[in-house]
Amino acid sequence: MGNWLEKLDSVLYLKVTLLGECIVNALIDAIGHAVSGEYDAELVDLRFVIDRDFVRGPRRLSFWREILRNQLWHITSKRPIPLVKEWWVTGHPFLTKIMRDGKPDLNDLFVNNCCFGSSRQHPELRIADMTAAIVNRYINRRQCVAAYQIVRRFFLSHGKIVQIELRDFDLDAWRYDPAKNPY
């Protein structure tokens, strides 16, 4: 693992570090958002699909998971995972998924419900890619102004994206068809 980390160039090292930060903060924010939106029952089905960019192969994946595990511990020691007190009384299914012996254990979440995929197979990755491209072009080259104004409406004042709704769209039934979208 040390050799792998040493061989990473600065761009990939930054990606590994930021990816972990994003995942941990996304988990914390997803729980809070689900509770405030009263759809916390869906947390049992929470999964992370990450663009297969630089973590390829089982060995590198195991290295990355170890780094993520350490980031989870470090970040959540400062910003704990938000859990509702009533869940302990009612026995919320999400607690069963993420707790072992009264302590957070996110192995199931990040081993069985975290995968790397291609944007051809996962439309949510395509949305993220398009959003990132628009924001990048606007911030770095002042291009895509109209598109950025549309995307910007979904950001909170602190710069985070709140929510994007896909109405009448079933992610489980969707299959990529290049004939319908040549891009």
N, C-alpha and C positions, 0 to 999 in steps of 0.2 A: 504494500500500500504506500509506503514511504517513497519507493521508486516511482510509482505512478504519479504521486503528487509532485515530486521533483521534476518530472518530465513535462508536467502541464505548463503550457505557456501562460503568460499573465492573463490573457483573455479567457482561457478555459478555467483557470483558477478562480477568476472573478465570477464566472458563470456557475461553477460548483458552489461557491460560497453564497451567492445571491439566490440561487435556486433553493437552497435549504432555508434561507431566511424567508423567501416568498411562501414556501410550502407551510412552514410553521405558522407564519402570520395568517395565511389563508385559512388554516385549520381553526385558529382562534377566532378569526372574524366570521367564518362560516357558522360556528356554533352560536356566537352572539347574534348573528343575523337570523338564524333559524329560530332561536328563542323569541326574539323580538317580533318576528313575522308569524309566530305561532305555527310553524311547520317543523318543529323539532323532532317529530316522529320520523321524518325522512333522514335524519342524521345516521341512522343505522345503515343506510345505503350509500353513505358518503364514500367517494372514491377520488383518487387523484390520477389524472391522465396527463402525462408530461411529454412534451415534444421530444422525440428521439433525436437529439442533436449531437451530443458528445459522449453520453454514457452508453456504450455499446459492448455487448458481450457480458457473460455471467460474472467474470472476475471483476471487471470494472464496476459492474452493478453492485457487487458485494462491497467494494470499497466505498462507493457513493452512499450506500445504505448506512455504513458505519459512520461516515461523516454526518449524514442526516440525523442519526440517532444522537450523536453528540450535540448537534445544533438544537434538536428538540429539547434535550435536557437543559442546555444553557439558556435558551430563550424562555422556556416555560418556568425556569426558576425565578426569572425576573418578571415575567408576564404570564401568570398561571392560566391554564386552560379553564375557561369559564364553565362552571357546572352549576345548575340550579339546585338549591338546597332541597326542594320538594322531590327531586329525582331520587334522592337517597331513600325517601319514605315510600314513594310509589314504585320504585324499582324500574326506572326508565331503561328501555332496551339499549340505549346508547352507552349507558354506564356498564352494562354487561359486556359490551364490545370493547371498551377501552380501559377497564379497570381490572386489576388482579390484586387480591389481598389488600384492598383499600387504597391502592396506589395506581396512578396512571401507567398503563402498559399499552403502548401504541403499536406493538408488533403486528397484530392482526390488521390494523388499518394500513400500515405502511409496507407490509409484506404481501398481503392478499388483496389489497384494494388500492395499490399504487403501481402504475405501470407506465412504461414508455411506449408511445405509439406514434404513428405517422398522421400528418394532417389529412391525408387522403382517406383515412379510416375514421377519423374523429373530427366532426365539424366544429366542436368547441375549440380544438387546436387551430383550426383555420380562422375562426373568429379572433382568437388571441394573436395569431400571426398578422392578420390584416390590421388589427388595432395597433399593434406594435409598429408596423410599417408606417401607418398614418402618423402616429405620434412622433416617430423618429424623423420622418421627412419634414414634419412641421417644425419641430424643435431645432433640428440641425441645418435645414436648408430653407426654411420658411415656404415650403411647398405644401400642397394638399390642404390649403386653408379651409376650403368649404367642408371637406371631409373631417378635418380636425374639429371644426365647430360642432359637427354632429356628434362625434365621439366625446368631446369635452362635456357635453350635457350629462353624461353618465358618471362623471367624476365628482367626488365630494370636494369641498373647499380645501381639504388637506391633500388633494391630489389622488385619492384612491377611487377606484371604480366601485360603485354601489352594487349594481345589479343590471343584468341584461336579460330580458324575458324573450323566450322563443315560444310564441303562441302557436298552438296547433302543429307542433313539431315533435315527433317521437324519435329521440336519439337512438333508442334501441332498435327501431325498425329501419332507420336510415342506412343506406348503402351508397358509397361513392360511385358515381357514374360520370366518367370523364366526358362523355358525349354531351351531358347537360351543362357542364362548366369546364371549358378548355383550360382555365387558368389553374 
